[in-house]
Amino acid sequence: MTREDVFTAIAEVVSDRTDTAREDVQEESTFRDLGVDSLDTVEILMELEDKLGTEIELDRKISTVGDLVSFIVDKEN
């Protein structure tokens, strides 16, 4: 799974969840700026696990979309 694949999956899920335009979701976007709250975070992670076919257990603070992309890509490698 490439970094681009992971980013695309995250952007799609976040866009759908927050009614944010897909093109407005960038790697430097913070989840707070995108309107993601703690409940959204749990639901987004569960949807991403299904979409990407991997378990995502965060063990550090993730602030931006890029942070989450890196976390998932690093975990897979």
Summary of the structure (lengths in Angstrom):
residues: 77
radius of gyration: 11.1
end to end distance: 9.2
largest distance: 31.5
contacts: 201
relative contact order: 0.22
helix: 60%
strand: 3%
